[in-house]
């Protein structure tokens, strides 16, 4: 079914191939996002860096408008009609307010830029859009901040990938695995410390 949808999109827009559609759709998802789409395009589909960057940025940024425009109405309707959706949104909204309240108060719109520019887990355009909605920030200014954050995020990811290729070439794959594990540990400890401060 998904393959049929992708083929139909490709037939309507002839200059877009299957690889571009798949990776753009992946970049649109909150879980994979631009962090997974760019490596897939470069290493999986062997696209050139510029194409990978363009389609991934497009996919990451595209949902922002829909989140800012329709999240309130959609979440309200789902919460009224489905108890499990109410529990989900209550959990999501309360956790987001708790996790990001201090940073939004301190940095304002610049925080949105940081959420999208730094390619970390549970960050990106989805998170920044959710923060914009919950804290009542200016939509127009938020869109600009998120857009430039997404642009920089793509550049950062490509830089990290290229650096990983160089390290793997001269130091071996285990060095790359070790550095990735170290970066994950540092992020985990940093995130845990911030959560303790916000409690």
N, C-alpha and C positions, 0 to 999 in steps of 0.2 A: 504493500500500500504506500509506504513512504517512498519507495523507488518510483512508483507511478506519479506521485505528486512532484517529485524532483524532475522527472522527465517532462511533465506538463509545464512546469516553470521554465525549463530550458527551451521548450518549443515556443513559448510566448516571448521570451527574451533570448533570441538566438545567439547573442554574443557572450552569454554566460554559460559555462560548462558545468558538468556535474560536480567537479571538484570545488568550484567557486560557490555553488549553491550549498553543498554539504558543509563546508567550513564556515560560511556565513551564518547558516542556521545554528551550527554549534557555538559560534561566538555569541549568538543571541541568548543562549541559555545561561541561567545564573550559576550553574555548577561548573561547566566547562569554560565558557567565556573566551575572552581573547587569549588567556593564558594557555589554553589547550588548542585553540584554533590555529595559531601561528605555527607551533611545532608540527601539527598535523599537516599543514599545507607545505611546509618546507621539507620535512623529512618523509612524510607519507606520500604526498602527491608530487614532491620534488618541484614545487613552484619556485619562481624567482622571489627574492625577498620583497620586492616592491609590490608584486601582486598579493603575496601573503599578507603584507601589511595593510594594503587597501581593503581587501575583503574582510579581514578580521576586525579592523576598526569600524567598518560599516556595520557588521553584525553586532558588535559590542554596543555601539551607540544607538542603534535603531530602536530598541525597546524603551529608551528613556522617555520619549514623548508619550507613549501609551501608559507607562507607569504613572507619570505625573498627571496625565489627564483623566485616567479611568480607575486608578487604584482605589480611591475613596468610594466611588459608586459600586465597583465590583466587590470589594471586600465587605461593604455594608450589606449588599444584597445576599452574598453567600453566607455571611454570618447570621442573617435573619432566617435563612431557609435551611441551613445545615449546621447542626450543633457542632460537628467535628471541625467544620471550617471556622466557626466562631472561636473554638479553642485554639486552632492553629494561628489565626490572626491575632488573638489576644497574646499568645506566647511570642509571636514574631515581633509585634509592635512593642510590647513591654521590654523584651530583650534588646531590641534596637535602641530604644530610648535609654535604657540603662547603660549599654555599652558605649554609646556615642554622645551622650549628653555633655560630658565634660569637654570633649574635644570640639564639639560644635559651639559651645559657649566661648571657648578660648580662641578658636581659629575662624569660626563663621564659615563663609563660603569657601575659604581656602582649604578647609577640611575636606570638602567634596573633591577638590582637585587632587589632594593627597590620596584619598580613597581609591581613585581611579588610576592615578599616575604610578603608584607603587604596586606592582603585580604580586600581591600576596593572596593567600586563600581567604575566602569570605570577604573580599573587597572587589571593587569594580563598579561599573555603571549601575547595576541593579541596586547595590547597597547605597550608593550615593543618591540615587533617585528615591529610595525608600526613606533615607534620612531627610531629604528635601521635603517630602510629603509630611512626615511626622513632626518635624520641627517648624513647619510653616515658612520655609525660606523662599525667597523670590525665585519663581520658576525660570524666568528669563535669564537671570544671573547664574542660576544653578546649571542651566543647559550649557552656557558658555564655559563655566568651570569644569563641568563633566567632560565636555567635548575636548578641551585642551588636555585634560587628564588622560583621556583615552588615547589621544595622539602620543603623549609621552609614554604611556604604558606600553604601547606597541613597540616604540623605539627601545625601551628598556628590555623587553622580552627578547627582541632580536639581538640586542647586545649580549645578553646573558647566554643565548643559544650559541652565538658565534664564539664567545669566550669558552663555553663548554666544549665546542668542537676543537678549539686550539689546545685546551688542557688535555682532552682525550687523545689528541694526536701526539703530543710530546710527553705526556705524563702517564697515559694509560686510563682505561675506563674506570678503574677502581678509585682513582683520584677524583673523578667527577662524582661518583656515587658518594664518596666521603664528604665532599664539599656540600652536596645536596642534603645529606643527612645532617651536617653541622648547621646549615642554614635553617633547616626545619626545626631543629632543637632550639636555636636562638629565637626563632619566631614563636615557638610554643611557650618558652619561658617568658618572653616579652608580653605575649597576649595574656598569659596567666597572671603576671604581675599587675597589668592594667585592670584586669577583672577584679582582683583583690582590692585595688584602690577604689573602684567604683561601687563596691558592695558597702 
